[in-house]
Amino acid sequence: MGHGAVERVIWATEGLFWGADDGNIRGGCRFFAFVGVVMVVHTGLATVLASLPRWDGALGQMNLSPIAKKLQALLRG
């Protein structure tokens, strides 16, 4: 992924989710302060989530077909 693609993903997250692109923030200083607060919140949430224990269970109840079961058994050896 190139530099521009990363910026588009970050801006889509910040702009759409946090509302930075709705036009209610007037002025460069206020905009950069808002984006700075959003980044601090993101860093805090990432830190909290990284410190939590992982859950090792299944996320769904997927049933494999007989063919998929055979392929899975072959791949495991």
PyMOL Python script that loads the backbone (N, CA, C, O; Angstrom):
from pymol import cmd

cmd.read_pdbstr("""\
ATOM      1  N   MET A   1       0.845  -1.157   0.000  1.00  0.00           N
ATOM      2  CA  MET A   1       0.000   0.000   0.000  1.00  0.00           C
ATOM      3  C   MET A   1       0.896   1.227   0.000  1.00  0.00           C
ATOM      4  O   MET A   1       1.819   1.319   0.809  1.00  0.00           O
ATOM      5  N   GLY A   2       0.636   2.162  -0.890  1.00  0.00           N
ATOM      6  CA  GLY A   2       1.469   3.341  -0.991  1.00  0.00           C
ATOM      7  C   GLY A   2       1.117   4.388   0.049  1.00  0.00           C
ATOM      8  O   GLY A   2       0.157   4.252   0.808  1.00  0.00           O
ATOM      9  N   HIS A   3       1.928   5.440   0.058  1.00  0.00           N
ATOM     10  CA  HIS A   3       1.751   6.524   1.030  1.00  0.00           C
ATOM     11  C   HIS A   3       0.390   7.188   0.870  1.00  0.00           C
ATOM     12  O   HIS A   3      -0.283   7.465   1.863  1.00  0.00           O
ATOM     13  N   GLY A   4      -0.018   7.444  -0.353  1.00  0.00           N
ATOM     14  CA  GLY A   4      -1.309   8.082  -0.596  1.00  0.00           C
ATOM     15  C   GLY A   4      -2.482   7.226  -0.170  1.00  0.00           C
ATOM     16  O   GLY A   4      -3.483   7.740   0.331  1.00  0.00           O
ATOM     17  N   ALA A   5      -2.364   5.911  -0.367  1.00  0.00           N
ATOM     18  CA  ALA A   5      -3.442   5.005   0.023  1.00  0.00           C
ATOM     19  C   ALA A   5      -3.602   4.982   1.538  1.00  0.00           C
ATOM     20  O   ALA A   5      -4.724   4.943   2.044  1.00  0.00           O
ATOM     21  N   VAL A   6      -2.494   5.007   2.261  1.00  0.00           N
ATOM     22  CA  VAL A   6      -2.555   5.023   3.720  1.00  0.00           C
ATOM     23  C   VAL A   6      -3.221   6.302   4.196  1.00  0.00           C
ATOM     24  O   VAL A   6      -4.043   6.273   5.111  1.00  0.00           O
ATOM     25  N   GLU A   7      -2.871   7.427   3.580  1.00  0.00           N
ATOM     26  CA  GLU A   7      -3.492   8.700   3.959  1.00  0.00           C
ATOM     27  C   GLU A   7      -4.987   8.685   3.689  1.00  0.00           C
ATOM     28  O   GLU A   7      -5.759   9.232   4.476  1.00  0.00           O
ATOM     29  N   ARG A   8      -5.408   8.075   2.602  1.00  0.00           N
ATOM     30  CA  ARG A   8      -6.843   7.998   2.302  1.00  0.00           C
ATOM     31  C   ARG A   8      -7.575   7.161   3.339  1.00  0.00           C
ATOM     32  O   ARG A   8      -8.679   7.514   3.755  1.00  0.00           O
ATOM     33  N   VAL A   9      -6.972   6.056   3.762  1.00  0.00           N
ATOM     34  CA  VAL A   9      -7.607   5.204   4.770  1.00  0.00           C
ATOM     35  C   VAL A   9      -7.691   5.945   6.100  1.00  0.00           C
ATOM     36  O   VAL A   9      -8.734   5.926   6.753  1.00  0.00           O
ATOM     37  N   ILE A  10      -6.613   6.592   6.502  1.00  0.00           N
ATOM     38  CA  ILE A  10      -6.614   7.328   7.768  1.00  0.00           C
ATOM     39  C   ILE A  10      -7.629   8.458   7.714  1.00  0.00           C
ATOM     40  O   ILE A  10      -8.390   8.643   8.664  1.00  0.00           O
ATOM     41  N   TRP A  11      -7.659   9.216   6.627  1.00  0.00           N
ATOM     42  CA  TRP A  11      -8.598  10.326   6.537  1.00  0.00           C
ATOM     43  C   TRP A  11     -10.044   9.819   6.510  1.00  0.00           C
ATOM     44  O   TRP A  11     -10.926  10.458   7.085  1.00  0.00           O
ATOM     45  N   ALA A  12     -10.298   8.702   5.866  1.00  0.00           N
ATOM     46  CA  ALA A  12     -11.656   8.154   5.857  1.00  0.00           C
ATOM     47  C   ALA A  12     -12.078   7.784   7.269  1.00  0.00           C
ATOM     48  O   ALA A  12     -13.217   8.033   7.662  1.00  0.00           O
ATOM     49  N   THR A  13     -11.177   7.198   8.029  1.00  0.00           N
ATOM     50  CA  THR A  13     -11.501   6.831   9.407  1.00  0.00           C
ATOM     51  C   THR A  13     -11.716   8.067  10.261  1.00  0.00           C
ATOM     52  O   THR A  13     -12.727   8.185  10.953  1.00  0.00           O
ATOM     53  N   GLU A  14     -10.769   8.984  10.212  1.00  0.00           N
ATOM     54  CA  GLU A  14     -10.861  10.180  11.047  1.00  0.00           C
ATOM     55  C   GLU A  14     -12.014  11.076  10.605  1.00  0.00           C
ATOM     56  O   GLU A  14     -12.787  11.571  11.426  1.00  0.00           O
ATOM     57  N   GLY A  15     -12.111  11.270   9.312  1.00  0.00           N
ATOM     58  CA  GLY A  15     -13.108  12.203   8.808  1.00  0.00           C
ATOM     59  C   GLY A  15     -14.525  11.714   8.949  1.00  0.00           C
ATOM     60  O   GLY A  15     -15.392  12.452   9.418  1.00  0.00           O
ATOM     61  N   LEU A  16     -14.776  10.493   8.557  1.00  0.00           N
ATOM     62  CA  LEU A  16     -16.142   9.985   8.590  1.00  0.00           C
ATOM     63  C   LEU A  16     -16.568   9.548   9.981  1.00  0.00           C
ATOM     64  O   LEU A  16     -17.667   9.890  10.419  1.00  0.00           O
ATOM     65  N   PHE A  17     -15.729   8.803  10.684  1.00  0.00           N
ATOM     66  CA  PHE A  17     -16.117   8.264  11.985  1.00  0.00           C
ATOM     67  C   PHE A  17     -16.200   9.360  13.040  1.00  0.00           C
ATOM     68  O   PHE A  17     -17.168   9.412  13.800  1.00  0.00           O
ATOM     69  N   TRP A  18     -15.216  10.222  13.096  1.00  0.00           N
ATOM     70  CA  TRP A  18     -15.179  11.237  14.136  1.00  0.00           C
ATOM     71  C   TRP A  18     -15.829  12.550  13.713  1.00  0.00           C
ATOM     72  O   TRP A  18     -15.973  13.453  14.537  1.00  0.00           O
ATOM     73  N   GLY A  19     -16.227  12.676  12.442  1.00  0.00           N
ATOM     74  CA  GLY A  19     -16.928  13.875  12.001  1.00  0.00           C
ATOM     75  C   GLY A  19     -16.041  15.058  11.708  1.00  0.00           C
ATOM     76  O   GLY A  19     -16.486  16.201  11.813  1.00  0.00           O
ATOM     77  N   ALA A  20     -14.800  14.818  11.343  1.00  0.00           N
ATOM     78  CA  ALA A  20     -13.896  15.932  11.060  1.00  0.00           C
ATOM     79  C   ALA A  20     -14.137  16.554   9.690  1.00  0.00           C
ATOM     80  O   ALA A  20     -13.619  17.634   9.407  1.00  0.00           O
ATOM     81  N   ASP A  21     -14.905  15.898   8.841  1.00  0.00           N
ATOM     82  CA  ASP A  21     -15.097  16.420   7.495  1.00  0.00           C
ATOM     83  C   ASP A  21     -16.487  17.016   7.283  1.00  0.00           C
ATOM     84  O   ASP A  21     -16.859  17.291   6.142  1.00  0.00           O
ATOM     85  N   ASP A  22     -17.264  17.222   8.344  1.00  0.00           N
ATOM     86  CA  ASP A  22     -18.618  17.721   8.158  1.00  0.00           C
ATOM     87  C   ASP A  22     -18.698  19.235   8.023  1.00  0.00           C
ATOM     88  O   ASP A  22     -19.785  19.763   7.789  1.00  0.00           O
ATOM     89  N   GLY A  23     -17.597  19.948   8.162  1.00  0.00           N
ATOM     90  CA  GLY A  23     -17.575  21.389   7.949  1.00  0.00           C
ATOM     91  C   GLY A  23     -17.910  22.203   9.184  1.00  0.00           C
ATOM     92  O   GLY A  23     -17.989  23.428   9.096  1.00  0.00           O
ATOM     93  N   ASN A  24     -18.109  21.576  10.325  1.00  0.00           N
ATOM     94  CA  ASN A  24     -18.437  22.321  11.538  1.00  0.00           C
ATOM     95  C   ASN A  24     -17.216  22.876  12.249  1.00  0.00           C
ATOM     96  O   ASN A  24     -17.348  23.704  13.150  1.00  0.00           O
ATOM     97  N   ILE A  25     -16.039  22.434  11.861  1.00  0.00           N
ATOM     98  CA  ILE A  25     -14.813  22.905  12.492  1.00  0.00           C
ATOM     99  C   ILE A  25     -14.255  24.022  11.623  1.00  0.00           C
ATOM    100  O   ILE A  25     -13.821  23.788  10.495  1.00  0.00           O
ATOM    101  N   ARG A  26     -14.270  25.223  12.152  1.00  0.00           N
ATOM    102  CA  ARG A  26     -13.797  26.388  11.404  1.00  0.00           C
ATOM    103  C   ARG A  26     -12.414  26.791  11.893  1.00  0.00           C
ATOM    104  O   ARG A  26     -12.164  26.853  13.097  1.00  0.00           O
ATOM    105  N   GLY A  27     -11.530  27.060  10.964  1.00  0.00           N
ATOM    106  CA  GLY A  27     -10.203  27.533  11.308  1.00  0.00           C
ATOM    107  C   GLY A  27      -9.196  26.410  11.437  1.00  0.00           C
ATOM    108  O   GLY A  27      -9.505  25.307  11.889  1.00  0.00           O
ATOM    109  N   GLY A  28      -7.986  26.729  11.024  1.00  0.00           N
ATOM    110  CA  GLY A  28      -6.915  25.738  11.036  1.00  0.00           C
ATOM    111  C   GLY A  28      -6.524  25.281  12.428  1.00  0.00           C
ATOM    112  O   GLY A  28      -6.275  24.096  12.648  1.00  0.00           O
ATOM    113  N   CYS A  29      -6.468  26.214  13.370  1.00  0.00           N
ATOM    114  CA  CYS A  29      -6.060  25.853  14.737  1.00  0.00           C
ATOM    115  C   CYS A  29      -7.069  24.915  15.376  1.00  0.00           C
ATOM    116  O   CYS A  29      -6.686  23.931  16.009  1.00  0.00           O
ATOM    117  N   ARG A  30      -8.346  25.206  15.219  1.00  0.00           N
ATOM    118  CA  ARG A  30      -9.368  24.340  15.794  1.00  0.00           C
ATOM    119  C   ARG A  30      -9.362  22.970  15.135  1.00  0.00           C
ATOM    120  O   ARG A  30      -9.533  21.948  15.799  1.00  0.00           O
ATOM    121  N   PHE A  31      -9.162  22.961  13.821  1.00  0.00           N
ATOM    122  CA  PHE A  31      -9.143  21.685  13.109  1.00  0.00           C
ATOM    123  C   PHE A  31      -7.988  20.821  13.588  1.00  0.00           C
ATOM    124  O   PHE A  31      -8.179  19.640  13.878  1.00  0.00           O
ATOM    125  N   PHE A  32      -6.791  21.393  13.675  1.00  0.00           N
ATOM    126  CA  PHE A  32      -5.632  20.617  14.110  1.00  0.00           C
ATOM    127  C   PHE A  32      -5.766  20.209  15.579  1.00  0.00           C
ATOM    128  O   PHE A  32      -5.300  19.135  15.959  1.00  0.00           O
ATOM    129  N   ALA A  33      -6.392  21.044  16.407  1.00  0.00           N
ATOM    130  CA  ALA A  33      -6.639  20.660  17.794  1.00  0.00           C
ATOM    131  C   ALA A  33      -7.604  19.480  17.852  1.00  0.00           C
ATOM    132  O   ALA A  33      -7.403  18.549  18.633  1.00  0.00           O
ATOM    133  N   PHE A  34      -8.648  19.515  17.030  1.00  0.00           N
ATOM    134  CA  PHE A  34      -9.620  18.427  16.996  1.00  0.00           C
ATOM    135  C   PHE A  34      -8.964  17.128  16.555  1.00  0.00           C
ATOM    136  O   PHE A  34      -9.160  16.085  17.179  1.00  0.00           O
ATOM    137  N   VAL A  35      -8.186  17.190  15.483  1.00  0.00           N
ATOM    138  CA  VAL A  35      -7.504  15.997  14.985  1.00  0.00           C
ATOM    139  C   VAL A  35      -6.494  15.500  16.020  1.00  0.00           C
ATOM    140  O   VAL A  35      -6.322  14.291  16.174  1.00  0.00           O
ATOM    141  N   GLY A  36      -5.828  16.405  16.726  1.00  0.00           N
ATOM    142  CA  GLY A  36      -4.896  16.004  17.770  1.00  0.00           C
ATOM    143  C   GLY A  36      -5.595  15.272  18.905  1.00  0.00           C
ATOM    144  O   GLY A  36      -5.081  14.272  19.406  1.00  0.00           O
ATOM    145  N   VAL A  37      -6.761  15.759  19.314  1.00  0.00           N
ATOM    146  CA  VAL A  37      -7.525  15.089  20.372  1.00  0.00           C
ATOM    147  C   VAL A  37      -7.973  13.713  19.902  1.00  0.00           C
ATOM    148  O   VAL A  37      -7.920  12.747  20.663  1.00  0.00           O
ATOM    149  N   VAL A  38      -8.414  13.622  18.651  1.00  0.00           N
ATOM    150  CA  VAL A  38      -8.840  12.324  18.109  1.00  0.00           C
ATOM    151  C   VAL A  38      -7.673  11.341  18.113  1.00  0.00           C
ATOM    152  O   VAL A  38      -7.855  10.172  18.453  1.00  0.00           O
ATOM    153  N   MET A  39      -6.487  11.795  17.743  1.00  0.00           N
ATOM    154  CA  MET A  39      -5.315  10.912  17.746  1.00  0.00           C
ATOM    155  C   MET A  39      -4.945  10.464  19.157  1.00  0.00           C
ATOM    156  O   MET A  39      -4.542   9.317  19.349  1.00  0.00           O
ATOM    157  N   VAL A  40      -5.073  11.346  20.145  1.00  0.00           N
ATOM    158  CA  VAL A  40      -4.791  10.974  21.529  1.00  0.00           C
ATOM    159  C   VAL A  40      -5.788   9.918  21.996  1.00  0.00           C
ATOM    160  O   VAL A  40      -5.412   8.960  22.672  1.00  0.00           O
ATOM    161  N   VAL A  41      -7.070  10.093  21.633  1.00  0.00           N
ATOM    162  CA  VAL A  41      -8.087   9.111  22.002  1.00  0.00           C
ATOM    163  C   VAL A  41      -7.794   7.770  21.337  1.00  0.00           C
ATOM    164  O   VAL A  41      -7.916   6.724  21.975  1.00  0.00           O
ATOM    165  N   HIS A  42      -7.405   7.791  20.052  1.00  0.00           N
ATOM    166  CA  HIS A  42      -7.061   6.557  19.348  1.00  0.00           C
ATOM    167  C   HIS A  42      -5.885   5.856  20.030  1.00  0.00           C
ATOM    168  O   HIS A  42      -5.903   4.638  20.203  1.00  0.00           O
ATOM    169  N   THR A  43      -4.875   6.615  20.412  1.00  0.00           N
ATOM    170  CA  THR A  43      -3.708   6.033  21.075  1.00  0.00           C
ATOM    171  C   THR A  43      -4.091   5.429  22.420  1.00  0.00           C
ATOM    172  O   THR A  43      -3.621   4.348  22.774  1.00  0.00           O
ATOM    173  N   GLY A  44      -4.933   6.116  23.160  1.00  0.00           N
ATOM    174  CA  GLY A  44      -5.386   5.588  24.447  1.00  0.00           C
ATOM    175  C   GLY A  44      -6.188   4.311  24.295  1.00  0.00           C
ATOM    176  O   GLY A  44      -5.973   3.347  25.030  1.00  0.00           O
ATOM    177  N   LEU A  45      -7.114   4.299  23.345  1.00  0.00           N
ATOM    178  CA  LEU A  45      -7.909   3.095  23.110  1.00  0.00           C
ATOM    179  C   LEU A  45      -7.042   1.935  22.636  1.00  0.00           C
ATOM    180  O   LEU A  45      -7.250   0.793  23.047  1.00  0.00           O
ATOM    181  N   ALA A  46      -6.070   2.225  21.772  1.00  0.00           N
ATOM    182  CA  ALA A  46      -5.172   1.166  21.295  1.00  0.00           C
ATOM    183  C   ALA A  46      -4.347   0.598  22.442  1.00  0.00           C
ATOM    184  O   ALA A  46      -4.111  -0.609  22.497  1.00  0.00           O
ATOM    185  N   THR A  47      -3.909   1.452  23.355  1.00  0.00           N
ATOM    186  CA  THR A  47      -3.133   1.000  24.497  1.00  0.00           C
ATOM    187  C   THR A  47      -3.969   0.112  25.406  1.00  0.00           C
ATOM    188  O   THR A  47      -3.505  -0.929  25.872  1.00  0.00           O
ATOM    189  N   VAL A  48      -5.214   0.533  25.657  1.00  0.00           N
ATOM    190  CA  VAL A  48      -6.095  -0.267  26.511  1.00  0.00           C
ATOM    191  C   VAL A  48      -6.397  -1.613  25.862  1.00  0.00           C
ATOM    192  O   VAL A  48      -6.333  -2.653  26.518  1.00  0.00           O
ATOM    193  N   LEU A  49      -6.725  -1.589  24.577  1.00  0.00           N
ATOM    194  CA  LEU A  49      -7.044  -2.839  23.887  1.00  0.00           C
ATOM    195  C   LEU A  49      -5.847  -3.772  23.814  1.00  0.00           C
ATOM    196  O   LEU A  49      -6.006  -4.990  23.894  1.00  0.00           O
ATOM    197  N   ALA A  50      -4.652  -3.215  23.663  1.00  0.00           N
ATOM    198  CA  ALA A  50      -3.453  -4.053  23.591  1.00  0.00           C
ATOM    199  C   ALA A  50      -3.140  -4.702  24.938  1.00  0.00           C
ATOM    200  O   ALA A  50      -2.524  -5.767  24.982  1.00  0.00           O
ATOM    201  N   SER A  51      -3.557  -4.071  26.031  1.00  0.00           N
ATOM    202  CA  SER A  51      -3.260  -4.633  27.349  1.00  0.00           C
ATOM    203  C   SER A  51      -4.277  -5.676  27.795  1.00  0.00           C
ATOM    204  O   SER A  51      -4.021  -6.404  28.754  1.00  0.00           O
ATOM    205  N   LEU A  52      -5.417  -5.767  27.129  1.00  0.00           N
ATOM    206  CA  LEU A  52      -6.444  -6.728  27.517  1.00  0.00           C
ATOM    207  C   LEU A  52      -6.056  -8.137  27.080  1.00  0.00           C
ATOM    208  O   LEU A  52      -5.359  -8.309  26.081  1.00  0.00           O
ATOM    209  N   PRO A  53      -6.509  -9.147  27.830  1.00  0.00           N
ATOM    210  CA  PRO A  53      -6.203 -10.532  27.422  1.00  0.00           C
ATOM    211  C   PRO A  53      -6.957 -10.901  26.147  1.00  0.00           C
ATOM    212  O   PRO A  53      -8.050 -10.401  25.884  1.00  0.00           O
ATOM    213  N   ARG A  54      -6.361 -11.764  25.387  1.00  0.00           N
ATOM    214  CA  ARG A  54      -6.967 -12.216  24.127  1.00  0.00           C
ATOM    215  C   ARG A  54      -7.985 -13.298  24.392  1.00  0.00           C
ATOM    216  O   ARG A  54      -7.846 -14.064  25.346  1.00  0.00           O
ATOM    217  N   TRP A  55      -9.011 -13.373  23.558  1.00  0.00           N
ATOM    218  CA  TRP A  55     -10.022 -14.408  23.645  1.00  0.00           C
ATOM    219  C   TRP A  55      -9.707 -15.442  22.580  1.00  0.00           C
ATOM    220  O   TRP A  55      -9.603 -15.099  21.403  1.00  0.00           O
ATOM    221  N   ASP A  56      -9.555 -16.688  22.964  1.00  0.00           N
ATOM    222  CA  ASP A  56      -9.124 -17.729  22.040  1.00  0.00           C
ATOM    223  C   ASP A  56     -10.264 -18.606  21.540  1.00  0.00           C
ATOM    224  O   ASP A  56     -10.024 -19.724  21.082  1.00  0.00           O
ATOM    225  N   GLY A  57     -11.474 -18.131  21.618  1.00  0.00           N
ATOM    226  CA  GLY A  57     -12.612 -18.924  21.167  1.00  0.00           C
ATOM    227  C   GLY A  57     -12.924 -18.684  19.699  1.00  0.00           C
ATOM    228  O   GLY A  57     -12.305 -17.845  19.044  1.00  0.00           O
ATOM    229  N   ALA A  58     -13.883 -19.426  19.201  1.00  0.00           N
ATOM    230  CA  ALA A  58     -14.325 -19.258  17.818  1.00  0.00           C
ATOM    231  C   ALA A  58     -15.266 -18.066  17.738  1.00  0.00           C
ATOM    232  O   ALA A  58     -16.015 -17.794  18.676  1.00  0.00           O
ATOM    233  N   LEU A  59     -15.227 -17.363  16.626  1.00  0.00           N
ATOM    234  CA  LEU A  59     -16.089 -16.204  16.440  1.00  0.00           C
ATOM    235  C   LEU A  59     -17.441 -16.576  15.834  1.00  0.00           C
ATOM    236  O   LEU A  59     -18.363 -15.760  15.849  1.00  0.00           O
ATOM    237  N   GLY A  60     -17.571 -17.756  15.319  1.00  0.00           N
ATOM    238  CA  GLY A  60     -18.831 -18.149  14.708  1.00  0.00           C
ATOM    239  C   GLY A  60     -19.033 -19.647  14.754  1.00  0.00           C
ATOM    240  O   GLY A  60     -18.151 -20.396  15.174  1.00  0.00           O
ATOM    241  N   GLN A  61     -20.180 -20.067  14.326  1.00  0.00           N
ATOM    242  CA  GLN A  61     -20.518 -21.484  14.293  1.00  0.00           C
ATOM    243  C   GLN A  61     -20.558 -21.952  12.838  1.00  0.00           C
ATOM    244  O   GLN A  61     -21.632 -22.226  12.302  1.00  0.00           O
ATOM    245  N   MET A  62     -19.409 -22.041  12.209  1.00  0.00           N
ATOM    246  CA  MET A  62     -19.330 -22.423  10.807  1.00  0.00           C
ATOM    247  C   MET A  62     -19.257 -23.943  10.699  1.00  0.00           C
ATOM    248  O   MET A  62     -18.454 -24.590  11.370  1.00  0.00           O
ATOM    249  N   ASN A  63     -20.089 -24.483   9.864  1.00  0.00           N
ATOM    250  CA  ASN A  63     -20.065 -25.920   9.603  1.00  0.00           C
ATOM    251  C   ASN A  63     -19.355 -26.172   8.283  1.00  0.00           C
ATOM    252  O   ASN A  63     -19.694 -25.579   7.259  1.00  0.00           O
ATOM    253  N   LEU A  64     -18.370 -27.055   8.317  1.00  0.00           N
ATOM    254  CA  LEU A  64     -17.620 -27.368   7.113  1.00  0.00           C
ATOM    255  C   LEU A  64     -18.300 -28.492   6.341  1.00  0.00           C
ATOM    256  O   LEU A  64     -18.869 -29.423   6.912  1.00  0.00           O
ATOM    257  N   SER A  65     -18.219 -28.367   5.039  1.00  0.00           N
ATOM    258  CA  SER A  65     -18.740 -29.433   4.199  1.00  0.00           C
ATOM    259  C   SER A  65     -17.794 -30.636   4.287  1.00  0.00           C
ATOM    260  O   SER A  65     -16.662 -30.491   4.751  1.00  0.00           O
ATOM    261  N   PRO A  66     -18.237 -31.816   3.852  1.00  0.00           N
ATOM    262  CA  PRO A  66     -17.342 -32.983   3.888  1.00  0.00           C
ATOM    263  C   PRO A  66     -16.072 -32.773   3.064  1.00  0.00           C
ATOM    264  O   PRO A  66     -14.998 -33.241   3.441  1.00  0.00           O
ATOM    265  N   ILE A  67     -16.196 -32.079   1.954  1.00  0.00           N
ATOM    266  CA  ILE A  67     -15.010 -31.814   1.120  1.00  0.00           C
ATOM    267  C   ILE A  67     -14.047 -30.900   1.860  1.00  0.00           C
ATOM    268  O   ILE A  67     -12.838 -31.133   1.848  1.00  0.00           O
ATOM    269  N   ALA A  68     -14.574 -29.855   2.510  1.00  0.00           N
ATOM    270  CA  ALA A  68     -13.710 -28.935   3.250  1.00  0.00           C
ATOM    271  C   ALA A  68     -13.032 -29.648   4.411  1.00  0.00           C
ATOM    272  O   ALA A  68     -11.875 -29.364   4.721  1.00  0.00           O
ATOM    273  N   LYS A  69     -13.741 -30.570   5.056  1.00  0.00           N
ATOM    274  CA  LYS A  69     -13.145 -31.334   6.154  1.00  0.00           C
ATOM    275  C   LYS A  69     -11.995 -32.198   5.659  1.00  0.00           C
ATOM    276  O   LYS A  69     -10.962 -32.294   6.322  1.00  0.00           O
ATOM    277  N   LYS A  70     -12.164 -32.833   4.488  1.00  0.00           N
ATOM    278  CA  LYS A  70     -11.083 -33.653   3.914  1.00  0.00           C
ATOM    279  C   LYS A  70      -9.886 -32.800   3.551  1.00  0.00           C
ATOM    280  O   LYS A  70      -8.745 -33.184   3.807  1.00  0.00           O
ATOM    281  N   LEU A  71     -10.140 -31.630   2.948  1.00  0.00           N
ATOM    282  CA  LEU A  71      -9.038 -30.727   2.599  1.00  0.00           C
ATOM    283  C   LEU A  71      -8.303 -30.237   3.832  1.00  0.00           C
ATOM    284  O   LEU A  71      -7.075 -30.149   3.847  1.00  0.00           O
ATOM    285  N   GLN A  72      -9.063 -29.922   4.857  1.00  0.00           N
ATOM    286  CA  GLN A  72      -8.439 -29.475   6.096  1.00  0.00           C
ATOM    287  C   GLN A  72      -7.580 -30.587   6.702  1.00  0.00           C
ATOM    288  O   GLN A  72      -6.484 -30.323   7.197  1.00  0.00           O
ATOM    289  N   ALA A  73      -8.066 -31.811   6.665  1.00  0.00           N
ATOM    290  CA  ALA A  73      -7.292 -32.940   7.186  1.00  0.00           C
ATOM    291  C   ALA A  73      -6.034 -33.161   6.361  1.00  0.00           C
ATOM    292  O   ALA A  73      -4.984 -33.478   6.921  1.00  0.00           O
ATOM    293  N   LEU A  74      -6.114 -33.001   5.045  1.00  0.00           N
ATOM    294  CA  LEU A  74      -4.935 -33.163   4.183  1.00  0.00           C
ATOM    295  C   LEU A  74      -3.902 -32.075   4.457  1.00  0.00           C
ATOM    296  O   LEU A  74      -2.701 -32.346   4.478  1.00  0.00           O
ATOM    297  N   LEU A  75      -4.366 -30.852   4.665  1.00  0.00           N
ATOM    298  CA  LEU A  75      -3.438 -29.757   4.908  1.00  0.00           C
ATOM    299  C   LEU A  75      -2.746 -29.861   6.245  1.00  0.00           C
ATOM    300  O   LEU A  75      -1.603 -29.425   6.383  1.00  0.00           O
ATOM    301  N   ARG A  76      -3.403 -30.420   7.221  1.00  0.00           N
ATOM    302  CA  ARG A  76      -2.798 -30.594   8.550  1.00  0.00           C
ATOM    303  C   ARG A  76      -1.784 -31.736   8.556  1.00  0.00           C
ATOM    304  O   ARG A  76      -0.905 -31.795   9.415  1.00  0.00           O
ATOM    305  N   GLY A  77      -1.916 -32.628   7.601  1.00  0.00           N
ATOM    306  CA  GLY A  77      -0.921 -33.680   7.487  1.00  0.00           C
ATOM    307  C   GLY A  77      -1.333 -34.921   8.102  1.00  0.00           C
ATOM    308  O   GLY A  77      -0.586 -35.899   8.080  1.00  0.00           O
TER     309      GLY A  77
END
""", "prot")
cmd.dss("prot")
cmd.show_as("cartoon", "prot")
cmd.util.cbc("prot")
cmd.orient("prot")
